[in-house]
């Protein structure tokens, strides 16, 4: 049986610091092509994956859509923490998560999580991921705090909210993925118009962008940027983002480390260890394995194998 190990690929997107409002137009969707934006579309035997950027009015809320579609064969990928929450719509059968299958979770809300997750399937797949910016989950969930979804994968029917149940069935019954994405965007636009926050949202947008650019900042630095006391900032941040500021800083530092590892030609991680503020190699290895489920050396070997076997031409991973 054919086996494909699928890395996590993201399209790059600049953060939006101002709430944009307007009508969603499906023509505004941007499919990121392979030859123009590094690797955002890949083809495996009987499997296709592509990134679709949301229409312009929603790019401050939805980071991107990731669509996977393929025939039945052994598919497996390791999904690492990315510092964001997401929705998943399985338009065929759900994947197995860490070796367990739940056929009821055909559309679910996935909160923040702290370690790598193994996803696999031997069935045909047609899957839409909706990746949100870190600060957006409370708005799109109708005001439910993001930290209530931490380490959770909750079926939309189980939320007890009729609008989400209706969205689930409309998306799963849509004639194709483009129509499904348009339905998702219309729903998100309504959620944002009803639940947007003009007090904290601009501050959290600014802070999340700062974390991405400077993951060595402290929680005190971020609280000062947000013009809030540290105690209030931690509460508001966890409510909107789903994890603590300290946790998101650790995730972003890990993601920066993965980007640096991809540029290495040997197994010398010294510059990464001290450049990213780790105490020593042991500290670096421990943190990296916690998030990735593999050591830095194993991760580098994984990247090299992908390049050498040409499984992914022009391999490059984009992170949130």
C-alpha positions in Angstrom: 0.0 0.0 0.0 1.3 3.4 -0.9 2.4 5.7 2.0 2.5 9.4 2.0 3.9 11.5 4.8 2.4 14.9 4.5 4.1 17.9 6.1 2.2 20.9 7.4 2.2 23.6 4.7 1.1 27.2 5.2 0.6 30.2 2.9 2.2 33.4 4.1 -0.1 36.3 5.0 0.4 39.7 6.5 -1.5 40.4 9.7 -4.4 42.9 9.6 -4.5 45.5 12.4 -7.9 47.0 11.5 -11.2 45.3 11.4 -12.3 45.1 7.8 -16.0 44.8 7.0 -17.7 44.1 3.7 -19.5 41.5 1.6 -17.7 38.2 0.9 -17.2 37.6 -2.8 -16.1 34.1 -3.8 -14.1 35.7 -6.7 -11.8 37.3 -4.1 -10.4 33.9 -3.0 -6.8 33.5 -3.8 -5.4 30.0 -4.6 -1.7 30.2 -3.8 0.1 28.6 -6.8 3.1 26.3 -6.5 5.5 28.2 -8.7 4.8 31.7 -7.2 4.7 31.2 -3.5 7.2 28.5 -2.7 5.2 25.3 -1.8 1.6 25.9 -1.1 0.3 23.2 -3.4 1.6 19.6 -3.5 0.7 16.5 -5.4 1.2 13.0 -4.0 0.1 9.7 -5.6 -3.7 10.1 -5.7 -3.5 13.1 -3.2 -3.7 16.8 -3.7 -3.4 19.5 -1.1 -3.7 23.3 -1.6 -3.9 26.5 0.4 -6.6 29.0 -0.4 -6.4 32.5 1.1 -9.8 33.9 2.3 -11.5 36.8 0.5 -10.2 40.2 1.5 -12.8 41.3 4.1 -11.9 38.2 6.2 -8.1 38.1 6.0 -7.8 39.6 9.5 -9.9 36.7 10.9 -9.2 33.6 8.7 -5.5 33.0 8.0 -6.1 30.5 5.3 -8.0 27.4 4.2 -6.2 24.2 3.6 -8.0 21.7 1.3 -6.9 18.0 1.0 -8.5 15.7 -1.5 -7.4 12.2 -2.6 -8.2 8.6 -3.3 -8.0 5.7 -0.8 -4.4 5.0 0.2 -2.3 5.1 3.4 -2.0 8.8 4.4 -0.3 10.0 7.5 0.9 13.3 8.8 2.1 14.8 12.0 0.4 18.1 12.9 2.5 20.3 15.2 1.1 23.1 17.4 0.8 26.4 15.4 -0.6 28.8 18.0 -4.0 29.0 16.4 -7.4 27.3 16.6 -9.2 25.8 13.5 -12.3 24.2 12.2 -12.2 20.9 10.3 -14.8 19.7 7.8 -14.5 16.0 6.6 -16.6 15.9 3.5 -15.9 12.1 3.3 -14.8 10.0 6.3 -12.9 11.5 9.3 -9.2 10.8 9.9 -7.9 8.7 12.7 -6.3 10.9 15.4 -3.4 9.3 17.3 -4.7 5.9 16.1 -8.3 6.5 17.2 -11.3 7.1 14.9 -14.5 8.9 15.8 -16.9 8.8 12.8 -19.2 11.3 14.5 -16.6 14.2 14.2 -17.2 15.1 10.5 -17.2 18.8 11.4 -15.4 20.0 14.5 -13.8 22.9 16.4 -10.1 22.2 17.3 -8.7 24.4 20.0 -5.1 25.1 20.8 -3.0 22.1 21.7 0.5 21.6 23.1 2.0 18.6 21.3 2.2 17.0 17.9 -0.8 15.0 16.7 -0.6 12.0 14.4 -3.4 12.0 11.8 -3.9 9.1 9.4 -6.4 7.5 7.0 -6.8 4.7 4.6 -10.0 6.1 3.1 -10.6 8.6 0.4 -10.3 12.1 1.9 -11.9 15.5 1.1 -11.0 17.7 4.0 -11.3 21.5 4.6 -9.3 23.1 7.4 -10.1 26.6 8.4 -7.2 28.2 10.2 -8.0 31.3 12.2 -5.6 34.0 13.4 -4.8 33.4 17.1 -7.0 36.2 18.4 -10.1 35.3 16.3 -11.5 32.1 17.9 -13.7 33.8 20.5 -15.4 36.0 17.8 -16.1 33.2 15.4 -17.4 31.0 18.2 -20.0 33.5 19.1 -18.4 34.8 22.2 -17.4 31.4 23.7 -13.9 31.9 25.3 -11.1 30.3 23.4 -9.6 28.5 26.4 -12.8 26.4 26.6 -11.5 24.6 23.5 -8.0 23.9 24.7 -6.9 20.4 23.8 -10.4 19.7 22.5 -11.8 18.5 19.2 -15.5 19.2 19.5 -18.1 18.1 17.0 -20.2 21.1 15.9 -23.4 19.2 16.7 -22.2 18.8 20.3 -22.0 22.6 20.8 -25.8 22.8 21.1 -25.8 25.9 18.9 -28.3 25.6 16.0 -26.3 27.9 13.7 -23.2 25.6 13.9 -25.3 22.5 13.3 -26.8 24.2 10.2 -23.3 25.2 9.0 -22.0 21.7 9.4 -24.7 20.2 7.2 -24.6 22.9 4.6 -20.8 22.6 4.2 -20.9 18.8 4.1 -23.7 18.8 1.5 -22.1 21.6 -0.7 -21.5 20.5 -4.4 -17.8 21.3 -4.2 -15.1 22.8 -2.0 -15.3 26.3 -3.4 -19.0 26.4 -2.6 -18.3 25.0 0.8 -15.7 27.7 1.5 -18.1 30.4 0.4 -20.7 29.1 2.9 -18.0 29.1 5.7 -17.0 32.7 4.9 -20.6 33.9 4.9 -21.1 32.3 8.3 -17.8 33.8 9.7 -18.7 37.2 8.4 -22.0 37.1 10.3 -20.3 35.9 13.5 -17.7 38.8 13.2 -20.4 41.4 12.6 -22.3 40.2 15.7 -19.4 39.5 18.1 -16.5 41.7 17.2 -14.7 43.4 20.1 -13.6 47.0 19.6 -11.9 47.2 23.0 -9.5 44.3 23.1 -9.3 43.0 19.5 -6.9 45.7 18.1 -4.6 45.3 21.1 -4.5 41.5 20.7 -3.9 41.8 17.0 -0.9 44.0 17.7 0.4 41.7 20.5 0.0 38.5 18.4 2.0 40.2 15.6 4.7 41.2 18.1 4.9 37.7 19.4 5.4 36.3 15.9 8.1 38.9 15.2 9.9 38.7 18.6 9.2 35.4 20.4 11.7 36.3 23.1 9.5 39.0 24.5 8.2 38.5 28.1 4.5 38.5 29.2 5.2 41.8 31.0 6.4 43.3 27.7 3.2 42.2 26.0 1.0 43.5 28.8 2.6 46.9 28.5 2.0 46.8 24.7 -1.7 46.1 25.3 -1.9 48.8 28.0 -3.2 46.3 30.5 -2.1 45.1 33.9 -0.3 41.7 33.7 -3.2 39.9 35.5 -5.9 41.4 33.2 -3.8 40.8 30.1 -3.3 37.1 30.9 -7.0 36.7 31.5 -8.1 38.5 28.3 -5.4 36.8 26.2 -6.4 33.3 27.3 -10.0 34.1 26.7 -9.4 35.3 23.1 -6.4 33.2 22.0 -7.1 30.0 24.0 -3.7 29.7 25.7 -1.6 31.9 27.9 0.8 34.5 26.5 3.7 32.5 27.9 2.5 29.4 26.0 2.1 31.2 22.7 5.6 32.7 23.1 7.0 29.1 23.5 5.1 27.9 20.4 6.4 30.8 18.3 10.0 30.2 19.5 9.6 26.5 18.5 8.3 27.5 15.1 11.2 29.9 14.6 13.5 27.0 15.5 11.9 24.8 12.9 12.4 27.4 10.2 16.1 27.7 11.2 16.6 23.9 11.2 15.3 23.7 7.7 18.2 25.9 6.6 20.9 23.7 8.2 23.2 21.5 6.2 24.5 19.6 9.3 23.4 18.7 12.8 25.0 21.7 14.6 22.2 23.4 16.5 24.4 25.6 18.6 23.4 28.9 16.9 19.7 28.1 17.2 20.0 27.1 20.8 21.6 30.3 22.0 20.1 32.6 19.3 16.6 31.5 20.4 17.3 32.0 24.1 17.4 28.4 25.2 19.6 27.7 28.3 21.5 24.8 26.6 21.1 21.9 24.2 19.2 19.9 26.7 16.6 22.6 27.2 16.3 23.0 23.4 15.9 19.3 22.8 13.3 18.9 25.6 11.1 21.9 24.3 11.4 20.8 20.7 10.4 17.2 21.3 7.5 18.4 23.5 6.0 20.3 20.5 7.2 18.2 17.5 7.0 14.7 18.9 10.5 14.2 17.6 14.0 15.5 18.3 15.6 18.3 16.3 17.9 15.8 14.7 15.0 13.6 13.7 13.2 16.7 12.3 16.2 17.7 10.2 16.6 14.2 8.8 12.8 14.2 8.0 13.3 17.5 6.0 16.3 16.1 4.2 14.5 12.9 3.2 11.7 15.0 1.7 14.2 17.0 -0.3 16.3 14.0 -1.4 13.4 11.9 -2.5 11.8 15.0 -4.2 8.5 14.1 -2.6 7.9 17.9 -2.3 9.6 19.9 -5.0 10.9 23.2 -3.7 9.9 22.2 -0.1 9.4 25.1 2.3 7.0 25.4 5.2 5.2 28.6 6.1 4.1 29.1 9.7 1.4 31.3 11.2 
